[in-house]
Amino acid sequence: MTDVLPRFHVDQLRRLGRTKLRPLDDHSSLGVTLRGDGDLEPTFVPPADQPHRAAAVLVGLIDSQHEANVLLTLRTEHLSSHAGQIAFPGGKMEPGETSPLETALREAHEETGLEPSFIEPVGLLDPYLTGTGFRIEPVVAIIRSGFTLAPDPGEVAEVFEVPLNFLMDPINHQRHERLWKGEMRRYYAMPYLERYIWGATAGILRNLYDRLYGE
């Protein structure tokens, strides 16, 4: 694809982030495009009786020698929600937390053991609304090499990496569908080797692509 860089380095993201991403201190809803589970379903509206709970995830881009990789987790099979699915480190904002960055850093440390000192925040993507009632603020950050991980076995079965270049190639942005609560729903999926990346995780990655390469 001519619009995708052959190798995506983190220094390129730093430059693009200044103009393509939302500032980390952007707490305004003005001019913000809401993304979510309904991106491919224009008529889909999250249930009105479920207020959107604030949450944040870390879209961590690992600074490797050759190209950037994205840090992802495989959730354990026994969790009450999204068990066995691939996700970014993240979760709901706790009382006293004042920014998505604060939440994303805490959750990443709790879930994977990643120390905040290895994380260089770059900017925010658009808020992502889920059908389960969450408003997720994705925090894009660069992860400096040399870190060690200690995944929480109660939440994370595995931590792994996927090349950012693969995820930013639109040829890999598949559109799948499945039956959900009696209705056929469409969603983004980005299968990589044996990993099935889909749902909110794929939707947020698609938003990253739109932000970096959109008009």
N, C-alpha and C positions, 0 to 999 in steps of 0.2 A: 504494500500500500504506500503510495507516494506521500500521504499526509502523516505517516507515522515515522518517528525517528528510528533509524536502524539500531541504535543503542541509546537508551534513555538514562542519562547520568543525573545525579542529584543536583549538580551545579546548574543544569538547565532548568530544573524545577524551581530552584531558588529564584532565578530570573523571571520565569513565567509566573511564579506565585505573587510577585509584586503587583501584577496587573490582572491576573486571571482568577485569583482566589479572593474570598472575602477576608478583610482584616480580622485578626484574632480577637480584637476588642469590639467587633461589630455586634452589638446587642439589639440593633434596630430591625424591625420587620419591613421597613420601607425598601422597596426595590428588590426584595428577596423573592426568588422563585422557589416555590415549594415543590419538592420532589417526593416520590413515595411509591407505595405498592400499586397505586393507580396510574403510573406513568404510561402503561400500555393499555389502560382501561379508562378512557376519558369519562365514562359515566360512573366510575367507582367512587364512592364517598365513604370514608371511615365512619363507623357507627357513631351517631350523634350523642349517645348516652355514655360514650367512653371519652372523658377528657384526655387530651394529649399530655402524657407525662414526659417531663424533660429527661433526655438521655444524651450521651455523647459516646463516640467511638474514636479510636486512634487509627487513622489510615497511615500506618508507619512504613516509610520507604527506606530500606536498608542501603546504606552507602557502601557498596562493594566495589572492587577494583574494576570490574568489567561493565556492569550495568546495575541499575537499581532493582531491588526485589521488594515485593510487598509482604509484610508480616501478617499471617493469618492464623487462626486457631480452629481446631476441630473440637466442638463441644462434646462433653461426655454423654453417653446414651441414657443416663438415668435422670437427667434434668427434666423439670416439669414443662419447660417450653423450649422449642427449637433444639431438642436433643439430637445429637449426632450431626448437626449442621455446621457448615463452615461460616465463621464470623470474624469480624474485627474485634480486638480487645475493646471492651466497653460495657456500659450499663447505665442505669438510671442515676440522675444527680441526687446526691444525698443532702440532707439539711445542712446549711452552712456553706455549701459550695456555691461560688458566685460566677463561675464561668465554665463553658464546655471544656476548656483546656484543663482546668483543675480536675474535672471528673474523668477525662480521658487518661490523664497521667496516673491518677489513683487506680483506676480500673486495670490499666495495662500492667501496673506493678503487682496488683493483687492477683490477676489471672495468670500472668506469664513470668513474673519476677523481674521484668525489665526495669532497670533503674532510671528515674527521670533525668539523671545527669547525662545519659546517652541520647537524649531526645532533643531535637532542635525543631520547635514548632514553626510552621511556614504560613498557614492560613486555614480558612474554613471553606468547606463546600456548602451547598445549599441544604437547608433543613430537610430531613427525610421523614415523611409521615408513614407510619405502619398501620396496617389494618387492625393490629392489636392495641392501638391507642398510644403509641409512643411518638414523640417528636425528637428525632435523633440529629444532633449536630456533629457532623464528621470533621475531626481535626486532622489536617494533613501535616505530617511531620517527617523529618529526616532522622533516621536512627544511625548514629555513629558506630562504626565497626568496633569490635572488641568487647561487646556486651556478652553477658551470660544470662541464661534463662533458668527459671525454676517454676514450671507450670503448676498451678493449683490442681491437684488430682480430683478435687471435688467438682471442678467446672470444666477443666481443659484436658482432653485426652491427648492432644498433640499440638505442637506449634510448628509451622512450616512456612516456607517461602515460595512465592510464585514470581517469575520475572515480570516487572512492570511493563516491559515492551509487549509481552504477550497480552496482557490485560488491556493495554491501550490500543490494540489493533482491532478495529471495528469488525473485521472478518470473524473474530472470536466472540462477538456479542450476539449470541443466539437468542431466539425468542421461542420459549417453550410455553406449554399450557398444561393445567391440571384442574381436576374438579376440587373445589373448595367451598364447603358449606352449601352444596347443592348447585353451585354456579361454576362455569368454566372460567378460569382466571389465567391471564397471560402475564409472563414475567421474563426478565432477562436471566440468562444462564451463560456461564463461561467455563465449560468443562476443561480441566487441565490435567492430563494424564489420568490418574484414578480419582482425582478430586472433582466433585460436583459443586461448583460455586454458583449459587443462585439466590433468588429472593432479594432481601434488603442489601446483602453484601454485594451482589452483582449490580444492583441498582445504584448503589453509592459509587461503585467503580465506573459505571456508565456516566454518572454525574461528573466524576473526575475527568473523564475523557471529554465530555461536552465543555467543561470549563477550560481545559487546556487547548482544545482544538476548535471550539465553537467560534461563531462570529463575535 
